[in-house]
Amino acid sequence: MTRAKPARADLRADCTNCFGLCCVALTFAKSADFAIDKDAGDPCPNLHEDFRCGIHQKLRPQGFQGCTVYDCFGAGQKISRLAGKSWREQPGQKMFAALPVMRQLHELLWYLAEAVELDEARSLRPEIHEASERIEKLTLEPDVTSVDLTKERQQVNVLLLQTSELVRGKQKKKDRRGADLIGAKLRKADLSRANLRGAYLIAADLRDADLRQADLIGADLRDTDLRGADLTGALFLTQSQVNAARGDDATRLPAAIIRPSHW
């Protein structure tokens, strides 16, 4: 399978061009992921006046693992750019409400950007381009909270399913869509071309497993052990999924995914 060089920079979080929206708009619940409780709309106490995190290099040791997993798909900087002024200079409720919606729209754009790169799905490129243009226009609406996300997700999902079928081909493995594989012992398992959409792989042992061209859209990879696993060409994998998993230098990732610094 041949892929074009990934060009999704605008769909990656760029905190240097954001007003720290995720550090304010989102709720923190004291848990293994967050060291404190924080209500939506309240700035995290670690957020500095310049919108930078004061403990960015120490988030995990200080109990903020959830921050290292979260990825806004570039939604934060787009909202900040469109707003022009920060929530310190104007009421921020509109920006805060827009963040989760914009994030989902950008997530769809991420999947479509991957789909259009795949040679096997070239017959679908006109429809993929059309869907991307439609979603991009929605991100520029004055009020993105009015967007019907359910409708947009359903329409895009049709294309993503067709793309998955074309890429995985006739030699597809057992359909494990939505399967409960929590804690499953799958070391060295051959899951290449498998349908793992929405599968629960929490704390599963996938060391040295073959996940090449597996469809992983929506799969829950929290604490999944991916050490030595081969995810080359894995379909619709996101940075937040990988951030939530455990891996090492031997883990092989798709070209568009950045190896987490905490691995």
DAJOPE-V548996 format. One record per pair of residues at least 24 apart in sequence whose C-alpha atoms are under 10 Angstrom apart, sorted by sequence separation. I is the first residue (numbers start at 1). GAP is how many residues later the second one is. D is the distance in Angstrom with one decimal. If there is no record, write none. Layout:
I_GAP_D, I_GAP_D
This chain:
20_24_9.4, 23_24_7.0, 35_24_9.7, 75_24_6.5, 76_24_9.4, 78_24_8.5, 79_24_9.9, 108_24_8.2, 109_24_9.1, 131_24_8.3, 132_24_8.9, 168_24_8.6, 169_24_8.0, 176_24_9.7, 181_24_9.7, 186_24_9.9, 191_24_9.8, 195_24_10.0, 196_24_9.6, 200_24_9.7, 201_24_9.3, 206_24_9.6, 210_24_9.9, 211_24_9.5, 217_24_9.3, 220_24_8.7, 221_24_5.4, 222_24_8.2, 223_24_9.3, 226_24_9.1, 227_24_5.4, 228_24_7.1, 229_24_8.6, 230_24_9.1, 231_24_10.0, 34_25_9.4, 35_25_9.7, 75_25_8.3, 78_25_9.8, 109_25_9.9, 131_25_6.9, 168_25_5.1, 216_25_9.3, 220_25_9.0, 221_25_8.7, 226_25_6.5, 227_25_9.0, 34_26_9.2, 75_26_8.7, 76_26_8.1, 106_26_9.9, 109_26_7.0, 167_26_8.2, 168_26_7.8, 225_26_10.0, 226_26_9.1, 20_27_7.6, 33_27_8.6, 35_27_7.2, 36_27_8.5, 72_27_8.2, 75_27_5.4, 76_27_7.8, 105_27_9.9, 108_27_7.8, 109_27_7.5, 168_27_8.7, 20_28_9.2, 23_28_8.7, 32_28_10.0, 34_28_8.8, 35_28_4.8, 36_28_8.6, 72_28_8.3, 74_28_8.8, 75_28_5.0, 78_28_9.8, 108_28_9.7, 128_28_8.3, 131_28_8.9, 165_28_9.4, 20_29_9.8, 23_29_9.4, 34_29_5.6, 35_29_5.9, 73_29_8.8, 74_29_7.4, 75_29_8.5, 106_29_8.2, 127_29_9.6, 164_29_9.0, 19_30_9.7, 20_30_8.8, 21_30_8.6, 23_30_8.5, 33_30_6.5, 34_30_4.6, 35_30_8.8, 72_30_8.5, 73_30_6.1, 75_30_8.4, 105_30_6.6, 106_30_8.2, 164_30_10.0, 165_30_9.4, 19_31_8.2, 20_31_5.0, 32_31_7.0, 33_31_5.5, 34_31_6.5, 35_31_9.5, 72_31_5.4, 73_31_8.3, 75_31_6.4, 105_31_8.0, 128_31_7.0, 164_31_8.6, 19_32_5.5, 20_32_6.9, 31_32_8.5, 32_32_8.0, 33_32_4.8, 34_32_6.1, 71_32_8.6, 72_32_8.5, 73_32_9.0, 74_32_7.0, 75_32_9.0, 127_32_7.8, 128_32_8.9, 18_33_7.5, 19_33_8.5, 20_33_8.3, 30_33_9.3, 31_33_9.1, 32_33_7.4, 33_33_4.5, 34_33_7.9, 73_33_5.7, 74_33_9.0, 105_33_8.0, 106_33_8.0, 16_34_9.6, 17_34_9.3, 18_34_9.2, 30_34_9.5, 31_34_9.7, 32_34_8.2, 33_34_7.8, 72_34_8.0, 73_34_6.1, 105_34_6.9, 125_34_9.7, 16_35_8.3, 31_35_9.4, 33_35_9.3, 51_35_9.5, 72_35_8.2, 73_35_9.5, 104_35_10.0, 124_35_7.7, 128_35_9.7, 15_36_8.4, 16_36_7.8, 28_36_9.6, 33_36_9.2, 71_36_9.7, 73_36_9.0, 74_36_9.9, 102_36_9.0, 103_36_9.5, 124_36_9.8, 161_36_9.9, 227_36_9.2, 15_37_7.7, 73_37_7.6, 102_37_6.4, 15_38_9.4, 28_38_8.9, 101_38_8.9, 102_38_9.5, 121_38_9.6, 124_38_8.3, 125_38_9.8, 177_38_9.1, 182_38_9.2, 187_38_9.1, 192_38_9.1, 197_38_9.7, 28_39_9.7, 49_39_9.2, 105_39_9.3, 121_39_9.7, 124_39_7.6, 176_39_9.9, 177_39_9.2, 181_39_9.7, 182_39_9.5, 186_39_9.7, 187_39_9.2, 191_39_9.9, 192_39_8.7, 196_39_9.8, 197_39_9.4, 207_39_9.7, 123_40_9.5, 177_40_9.7, 178_40_9.0, 179_40_9.4, 182_40_9.7, 183_40_9.4, 184_40_9.6, 187_40_9.7, 188_40_9.2, 189_40_9.5, 191_40_9.9, 192_40_9.6, 193_40_9.5, 194_40_9.7, 195_40_9.6, 206_40_9.8, 207_40_8.6, 212_40_9.4, 98_41_9.7, 121_41_8.1, 122_41_9.1, 172_41_9.7, 173_41_9.0, 177_41_9.7, 178_41_7.9, 183_41_8.2, 187_41_9.8, 188_41_7.9, 192_41_9.6, 193_41_8.2, 204_41_9.7, 205_41_9.9, 206_41_9.8, 211_41_9.6, 212_41_9.4, 213_41_9.7, 101_42_10.0, 102_42_6.9, 105_42_9.3, 121_42_5.5, 124_42_9.8, 172_42_9.0, 177_42_8.8, 178_42_9.6, 182_42_8.9, 183_42_9.7, 187_42_8.8, 188_42_9.8, 192_42_8.5, 193_42_9.0, 202_42_9.6, 203_42_8.3, 208_42_8.8, 209_42_9.7, 210_42_9.9, 211_42_9.9, 212_42_9.3, 101_43_6.7, 102_43_8.2, 120_43_7.7, 121_43_8.5, 123_43_9.7, 202_43_8.6, 203_43_9.0, 207_43_10.0, 208_43_8.0, 23_44_8.7, 100_44_9.8, 101_44_6.1, 105_44_7.8, 108_44_8.6, 112_44_7.9, 115_44_8.6, 120_44_9.3, 121_44_9.1, 122_44_9.6, 168_44_9.5, 169_44_9.9, 201_44_9.7, 207_44_8.8, 208_44_9.8, 22_45_9.0, 98_45_7.6, 99_45_9.1, 100_45_8.8, 101_45_9.1, 102_45_9.5, 104_45_7.8, 108_45_7.3, 111_45_8.8, 112_45_9.6, 115_45_7.1, 118_45_8.4, 120_45_9.4, 121_45_6.2, 168_45_6.4, 41_46_10.0, 97_46_9.5, 98_46_6.1, 99_46_9.0, 101_46_8.0, 107_46_9.9, 111_46_9.4, 114_46_9.7, 120_46_5.9, 121_46_7.0, 167_46_7.3, 168_46_7.4, 97_47_8.9, 98_47_5.8, 101_47_9.6, 102_47_9.9, 105_47_8.4, 109_47_9.3, 112_47_8.5, 115_47_9.8, 116_47_9.1, 119_47_9.5, 120_47_5.5, 167_47_9.3, 168_47_8.2, 22_48_8.8, 95_48_9.6, 97_48_7.0, 98_48_9.5, 101_48_7.7, 104_48_9.9, 105_48_8.6, 108_48_7.2, 111_48_9.9, 112_48_7.6, 115_48_6.6, 118_48_9.5, 119_48_8.5, 120_48_9.1, 167_48_9.3, 22_49_9.2, 94_49_8.2, 95_49_9.9, 104_49_8.8, 108_49_8.9, 111_49_7.6, 114_49_9.9, 115_49_8.7, 118_49_7.8, 120_49_9.1, 164_49_8.8, 22_50_8.0, 94_50_9.6, 95_50_10.0, 164_50_8.7, 165_50_9.3, 21_51_9.7, 41_51_8.2, 94_51_8.9, 112_51_9.7, 164_51_6.7, 41_52_7.6, 108_52_9.7, 115_52_9.6, 163_52_10.0, 164_52_10.0, 22_53_9.7, 40_53_10.0, 164_53_9.9, 21_54_9.4, 22_54_7.3, 161_54_9.3, 21_55_6.1, 41_55_7.1, 160_55_9.9, 18_56_9.1, 20_56_7.5, 21_56_8.6, 40_56_8.4, 41_56_9.5, 161_56_10.0, 13_57_9.5, 14_57_9.8, 15_57_9.8, 17_57_9.7, 18_57_9.0, 19_57_7.5, 20_57_8.8, 40_57_9.8, 160_57_9.3, 13_58_6.3, 14_58_9.0, 18_58_5.6, 19_58_7.5, 21_58_8.8, 82_58_8.2, 12_59_7.6, 13_59_5.7, 14_59_8.9, 15_59_8.8, 17_59_8.2, 18_59_4.4, 21_59_8.2, 83_59_9.9, 11_60_9.7, 12_60_7.3, 13_60_5.4, 14_60_6.4, 17_60_5.4, 18_60_7.8, 19_60_8.9, 20_60_8.9, 79_60_9.0, 82_60_9.2, 11_61_8.2, 12_61_4.7, 13_61_4.2, 14_61_9.1, 15_61_7.7, 16_61_8.3, 17_61_8.6, 18_61_8.0, 19_61_6.1, 78_61_8.7, 79_61_9.2, 11_62_4.7, 12_62_4.6, 13_62_7.3, 14_62_7.8, 15_62_7.1, 18_62_5.5, 19_62_9.2, 78_62_9.1, 10_63_7.9, 11_63_4.6, 12_63_8.3, 13_63_7.1, 14_63_6.3, 17_63_7.4, 18_63_7.7, 24_63_9.4, 9_64_9.3, 10_64_6.0, 11_64_7.5, 12_64_9.6, 13_64_7.3, 14_64_9.5, 17_64_7.8, 19_64_10.0, 75_64_9.0, 8_65_9.4, 9_65_8.3, 10_65_8.9, 12_65_9.4, 13_65_9.7, 19_65_9.9, 21_65_9.2, 8_66_9.6, 11_66_9.7, 19_66_8.7, 20_66_9.1, 21_66_8.6, 167_66_9.5, 168_66_9.9, 10_67_8.9, 11_67_9.5, 19_67_5.9, 20_67_9.4, 25_67_8.8, 168_67_9.2, 10_68_8.6, 18_68_8.8, 19_68_7.5, 24_68_9.5, 25_68_8.4, 167_68_8.6, 19_69_9.0, 25_70_8.2, 26_70_7.9, 21_71_9.2, 25_71_4.8, 26_71_9.6, 164_71_7.3, 24_72_7.6, 25_72_7.5, 163_72_9.3, 164_72_9.0, 25_73_9.3, 26_73_8.8, 21_74_7.7, 22_74_8.2, 25_74_7.5, 26_74_8.7, 21_75_6.7, 25_75_8.9, 160_75_9.5, 19_76_9.8, 160_76_8.7, 21_77_10.0, 22_77_7.7, 21_78_7.5, 22_78_9.2, 11_92_9.5, 12_94_9.2, 11_95_6.5, 12_95_9.9, 10_96_9.2, 11_96_7.9, 11_98_7.7, 12_98_9.0, 11_99_6.5, 10_100_9.5, 8_101_9.2, 8_102_7.2, 11_102_9.4, 8_105_7.2, 7_106_8.1, 8_106_8.7, 111_106_8.8, 6_107_8.4, 7_107_9.2, 6_108_7.8, 4_110_9.2, 7_110_9.5, 3_111_8.7, 6_111_7.8, 3_112_9.6, 4_112_9.1, 5_112_8.2, 3_113_9.2, 4_113_5.5, 3_114_5.5, 4_114_7.5, 2_115_8.4, 3_115_5.5, 4_115_8.7, 118_115_9.7, 2_116_6.8, 3_116_6.8, 1_117_7.6, 2_117_6.2, 3_117_9.6, 118_117_10.0, 1_118_7.1, 2_118_8.6, 1_119_7.6, 115_120_8.6, 114_121_8.2, 115_121_8.2, 114_122_7.1, 113_123_9.8, 114_123_9.5, 111_124_8.8, 112_124_9.0, 111_125_5.8, 110_126_8.2, 111_126_8.5, 110_127_9.6, 111_127_8.6, 108_128_10.0, 110_128_8.3, 107_129_9.9, 107_131_8.5, 114_142_8.7, 69_153_9.4, 73_165_9.0, 1_166_8.1, 73_166_8.6, 71_167_8.8, 72_167_9.6, 73_167_9.1, 71_168_6.8, 72_168_8.7, 70_169_8.5, 71_169_5.5, 69_170_8.2, 70_170_5.7, 71_170_9.2, 69_171_5.3, 70_171_8.9, 68_172_8.5, 69_172_7.6, 71_172_8.8, 69_173_8.1, 70_173_7.8, 69_174_4.9, 70_174_8.5, 68_175_6.9, 69_175_5.4, 67_176_9.9, 68_176_8.2, 69_176_8.9, 66_177_9.5, 65_178_9.7, 66_178_8.4, 65_179_8.9, 69_191_9.2, 68_192_8.8, 68_193_9.3, 68_194_8.6, 65_197_10.0, 60_202_8.5, 57_204_10.0, 1_212_9.0, 13_226_10.0, 12_227_8.7, 3_230_8.7, 1_231_9.9, 2_231_9.1, 1_232_7.7, 12_245_10.0, 9_247_9.5, 6_248_9.8, 8_248_7.8, 6_249_7.1, 7_249_8.2, 5_250_7.9, 6_250_5.7, 4_251_9.8, 5_251_8.3, 6_251_9.5, 3_252_9.1
